[in-house]
């Protein structure tokens, strides 16, 4: 297998418009990252805005608290299959891991649910400051993975609100005793995946979800940590959608398929 002698191109995040021939200024976080990686003026790099816009540019100036980038080219990245996550409010470090990995794989939205079992968790990930940490971890995952889309981050909600806000389509509830495997479910976008914290959900919550149109599905025979279950479920659903009907949905949205 041949290996390229060129160093990997580092990707940075910016919400400023990407226009060929323009100059962008990146802030303190980007400048610190560039110092750690020893990126010098003249180096090529890429940019993402988390909304499907991408750019290539050249670092023209590296100051202590900012970077100046000359944009040379831009392109669009098609949106991934529409997968939405109802993640549990749980241990904050493990929630951050879940947010990071699901951004790498590709989810459309992230909404933490305050299950009854979430109230006994400590230290749990909840509140505006933690929401900012989630977004920061997602941005880091986006630039590392070369993806184009950040998940929409919603504040935590009680189960009733989360069910009401879930988009129509296929609704899945991860449950260890479900008779049906997640791999056998017919999927219609958008797909919503719900799962509880450590210890699972209670009978009333289960009934609420089933009444709200969620189909109980299992991942396998073992009991999984919530972050493992979420990452596995998103991976399976994304794979099934990408192999099935997602190409049709993408073409309907005007995204041109790549030629092999």
C-alpha positions in Angstrom: 0.0 0.0 0.0 1.4 3.4 -1.0 1.7 6.1 1.5 1.8 9.8 0.7 4.9 11.7 1.8 2.9 14.9 2.3 2.0 15.8 5.9 -1.7 15.6 6.8 -3.7 18.9 6.3 -5.0 20.3 9.6 -8.6 21.5 9.7 -9.9 24.5 11.7 -13.4 25.6 12.5 -14.9 29.0 11.6 -18.4 30.4 11.2 -17.3 33.2 8.9 -18.3 32.9 5.2 -15.8 31.0 3.1 -15.1 33.0 -0.1 -12.2 32.3 -2.5 -9.7 35.2 -2.4 -10.8 36.4 1.0 -8.9 36.5 4.3 -10.2 35.0 7.5 -9.0 35.5 11.0 -9.1 32.6 13.5 -9.0 33.3 17.2 -7.0 32.2 20.3 -8.0 28.6 20.3 -6.9 28.1 16.7 -3.6 30.0 17.4 -2.9 27.8 20.3 -3.7 24.7 18.3 -1.3 25.8 15.5 1.5 26.4 18.0 1.1 22.9 19.5 1.2 21.4 16.0 4.0 23.8 14.9 2.1 25.0 11.9 4.0 27.8 10.2 3.0 30.5 7.7 2.8 29.1 4.2 1.3 25.8 5.4 -1.9 24.6 3.7 -5.0 24.0 5.8 -8.7 23.4 5.6 -11.7 25.0 7.2 -15.2 23.8 8.2 -18.2 25.8 9.5 -20.3 22.9 10.6 -23.1 23.7 8.1 -21.7 21.8 5.1 -19.3 24.5 3.9 -15.6 23.7 3.5 -12.6 25.6 2.3 -8.9 25.2 1.6 -6.4 28.0 2.4 -2.9 29.0 3.3 -1.8 30.3 6.7 -0.4 33.7 5.9 0.2 35.0 9.5 0.5 33.3 12.9 0.2 35.7 15.8 0.1 34.8 19.5 -3.7 35.0 19.7 -4.9 34.7 16.1 -4.2 33.2 12.7 -4.7 34.8 9.3 -5.8 32.5 6.5 -6.0 33.2 2.8 -8.9 31.2 1.4 -8.0 29.6 -2.0 -11.0 27.2 -2.7 -14.4 26.3 -1.4 -16.8 23.4 -1.7 -19.9 21.9 -0.2 -20.2 18.7 1.9 -23.5 16.8 1.6 -25.5 16.3 4.7 -25.3 12.8 6.2 -28.3 10.6 6.8 -30.7 12.2 9.2 -30.1 10.5 12.6 -31.2 12.2 15.8 -30.1 11.2 19.3 -32.1 11.3 22.5 -29.1 10.7 24.8 -29.4 10.3 28.5 -28.3 12.9 31.0 -25.6 10.8 32.7 -22.0 10.9 33.7 -20.5 14.0 32.1 -17.2 12.6 30.9 -19.0 9.7 29.2 -21.5 12.0 27.7 -18.7 14.0 26.2 -17.2 10.8 24.8 -20.6 9.9 23.3 -21.0 13.4 21.8 -17.5 13.3 20.3 -17.9 9.9 18.6 -21.4 10.5 17.4 -20.2 13.7 15.7 -17.4 11.7 14.0 -20.0 9.2 12.7 -22.6 11.8 11.9 -25.8 12.7 13.7 -28.2 15.6 12.9 -29.1 16.5 16.5 -28.3 15.8 20.1 -31.0 16.2 22.8 -30.2 14.9 26.4 -33.1 13.4 28.2 -33.6 13.7 32.0 -34.7 10.2 32.8 -35.8 9.2 36.3 -32.5 7.3 36.6 -30.6 10.4 35.6 -31.4 12.2 38.9 -29.1 9.9 40.9 -26.1 10.4 38.6 -23.2 12.5 39.8 -21.4 14.3 38.4 -23.9 14.5 35.6 -23.7 16.5 32.4 -26.4 19.1 32.4 -26.9 22.9 32.2 -25.7 25.7 29.9 -22.0 25.4 30.8 -22.0 21.7 30.0 -23.9 22.3 26.8 -21.0 24.6 25.8 -18.5 21.8 26.6 -20.5 19.4 24.4 -20.4 21.8 21.5 -16.6 22.3 22.0 -16.0 18.6 21.9 -18.2 18.3 18.8 -16.2 21.0 17.0 -13.0 19.2 17.9 -14.4 15.9 16.6 -15.6 17.6 13.4 -12.3 19.1 12.5 -10.4 15.9 13.4 -12.7 13.7 11.3 -13.0 16.0 8.3 -16.7 16.0 8.4 -18.9 18.8 7.3 -21.9 19.0 9.7 -22.2 19.7 13.4 -25.1 18.2 15.3 -27.8 20.7 16.4 -27.4 20.8 20.2 -30.6 21.1 22.2 -30.9 21.7 26.0 -31.8 18.8 28.2 -35.5 18.0 28.4 -37.9 15.7 30.2 -39.1 12.7 28.4 -42.5 14.1 27.4 -40.8 17.1 25.8 -38.2 15.0 24.0 -40.9 12.7 22.5 -43.0 15.7 21.3 -40.0 17.3 19.7 -38.7 14.2 17.9 -39.1 14.4 14.1 -41.4 12.0 12.3 -39.9 8.9 10.8 -38.5 5.8 12.4 -38.2 6.0 16.2 -36.1 3.4 18.0 -35.7 2.7 21.6 -32.6 0.7 22.6 -33.7 -1.9 25.1 -31.9 -5.1 26.2 -35.0 -7.3 26.3 -36.5 -6.2 23.0 -37.3 -9.2 20.7 -36.2 -7.4 17.6 -32.6 -6.6 16.5 -31.8 -3.1 15.4 -30.3 -4.5 12.2 -33.7 -6.0 11.1 -35.8 -2.8 11.4 -36.9 -1.1 8.2 -35.7 2.5 8.4 -37.3 5.6 7.1 -35.5 9.0 7.6 -35.3 10.8 9.8 -34.4 8.2 12.4 -34.5 9.0 16.2 -32.6 6.8 18.6 -33.5 6.9 22.3 -31.7 5.1 25.2 -31.5 5.5 28.9 -28.7 5.9 31.5 -27.0 3.2 33.5 -29.6 1.0 35.1 -32.0 1.6 32.1 -35.5 3.1 32.1 -38.5 2.3 34.2 -41.8 0.7 33.0 -43.6 4.0 32.8 -40.9 5.6 30.6 -40.9 2.5 28.4 -44.7 2.8 28.0 -44.4 6.5 27.2 -41.9 5.8 24.4 -43.9 3.0 22.9 -47.0 5.1 22.9 -45.0 7.8 21.2 -44.2 5.5 18.3 -40.8 4.2 19.4 -40.0 0.6 18.5 -37.9 -1.3 21.1 -34.8 -2.9 19.6 -31.7 -4.6 21.0 -28.1 -4.4 20.0 -26.9 -7.8 21.2 -26.7 -10.1 24.1 -24.4 -8.2 26.4 -25.3 -5.3 28.7 -23.6 -2.2 27.3 -22.7 1.1 28.9 -24.9 3.9 27.6 -22.2 5.5 25.5 -21.2 2.2 23.9 -24.8 1.5 23.1 -25.3 5.0 21.5 -22.1 4.8 19.4 -23.0 1.3 18.2 -26.6 2.2 17.4 -25.6 5.3 15.4 -23.0 3.4 13.5 -25.5 0.6 12.5 -28.2 3.0 11.6 -25.9 5.2 9.5 -24.5 2.2 7.7 -28.0 0.9 6.9 -29.2 4.2 5.7 -26.2 4.9 3.6 -26.5 1.5 2.0 -30.2 1.9 1.4 -32.4 4.9 0.8 -30.2 7.8 1.8 -28.7 8.2 -1.7 -32.2 8.8 -3.1 -32.9 11.4 -0.4 -29.5 13.1 -1.1 -30.2 13.3 -4.8 -33.6 14.8 -4.1 -31.9 17.5 -2.1 -29.6 18.4 -5.0 -26.4 16.7 -3.8 -24.5 15.1 -6.6 -23.2 11.6 -5.9 -19.4 11.1 -6.2 -18.1 9.0 -9.1 -15.9 6.0 -8.2 
